[in-house]
Amino acid sequence: MNILHFQAIRCNALRLLPPYQNQKCSMTTNPCQTCGACCASFRVSFYWGEADDAPGGTVPAQLTEAVSPFLRCMKGTASQPVRCIALKGEPGKQVSCSIYAQRPSTCREFDVLEADGSPNPRCAELREQLLKR
């Protein structure tokens, strides 16, 4: 897949976003920066070794809590209402992750697009729920 094909796929996916995400389509557009629904919907759990108090870990340990001897989660995501402690801003308007470069694998692996370039249906469902809140 060449870069122009990828851009076309990404632009088509962005057109499916709800009206509150009326963004100019470009390679730098990141619909996650206005959404934040996944950060306010899921428990963000991951292997304890990803935290920075473990050798090689990068996720700030002070922003996590234990789930089990082998799992941690981001504070704010273990109970309702869910809101990750690292989420800054107002979901559906303007959001960012305060630890984006150090975010856990769970967050890194949750993509707005599927491997084939189609929109992630989980994102669309979460955005729809966000609009109803």
Secondary structure, DSSP 8 states (H G I E B T S, - for coil): --HHHHHHHHHHHHHTS-GGG----STT--GGGT--TGGGTS--EEEGGGBTTSTT--B-GGGEEESSSSEEEETTSSSSS---TTEEEETTTEEEETTGGG--HHHHT--SB-TTS-B-HHHHHHHHHHHH-
